[in-house]
Amino acid sequence: MNKKDQYFIGDMSRLCNISKKALRYYDEINLISSQRDDCNNYRFYTDESLLAVPVIKYYKQMGFTLEQMKEFIEGHNSNVFKSIQRCFKEKLRELEQEQISLQRKQISVKDWYELIKEAETVIENDIHEVSIKFVEPSRILFQDQLFENNNKSSIINLKFTKHVEELENAITGPVIINYSSYKDRIDGEDQNIKLLQKTIMSCRDENLYQFGGHLMVSCYHIGAHENIRESYLRIEEWACENGYVLDGESFERYVTDYWTTNNKSKFVTEILIKASRKGAGK
């Protein structure tokens, strides 16, 4: 053999951008085999070894294991193409599932990131004025529950978590609680509520609640939920001064809460109540 066709392990590592440790392991499992110099017993590689590297890197790029690569390259299976097709089909299914999982993670992270940005803007600018806005309609997952004046266990809700898991779904975005009586919320009374949250996958119609699609009074509450009564009273005062009639129920959209931090001074809650002009429709 021509000495020019021989590459010691350092040369091989440099030319192929593979660590010496990896090359030794590949040699050990006969994926990229080396030879030994008759004079000094040094390990060396040939041009044939060099040409094996791009193939292995390409299989690695596709996510196949070293054992699978070895099987493909050696081709000892009597039905080699059928075997390779089967492995590739399995890999495609695996990658499709990974893609779905990655997409879910991306949606969840993006939605939470947007909530953090919203909360930061509200706190830094001390936004707590009452306003009226049109809330775009959406259909989101709900569950009827009893609110027993425990904010934390209602927002981080084990019963709702179990409900989502039973539906084989995943949640994203803010928790929203629909209080059947905003007056009882002001007074700290127990009441029936609907827990609402957007899901990543679609849901059956019977599990969905129609939220929005009309004008709602909006007000951000900054700080502990125990003090949220003050923001409700400010909404009532604003509605009276501006000629609006408030609906009996309210929605609290938790922008930042116990899911994000235990520092209650950093809690941001948007209160939403459906409203209409006095005398409208008469």
Secondary structure, 3 states (H helix, E strand, C coil): CCHHHCEEHHHHHHHHCCCHHHHHHHHHCCCCCCEECCCCCCEEECHHHHHHHHHHHHHHHHCCCHHHHHHHHHCCCCCHHHHHHHHHHHHHHHHHHHHHHHHHHHHHHHHHHHHHHHHHHHHHCCCCCCEEEEECCEEEEEEEEEECCCHHHHHCCHHHHHHHHHCCCCEEEEEEEEECCHHHHHHCCCEEEEEEEEECCCCCHHHEEEECCEEEEEEEEECCHHHCHHHHHHHHHHHHHHCEEECCCEEEEEEECCCCCCCHHHCEEEEEEEEEECCCCC
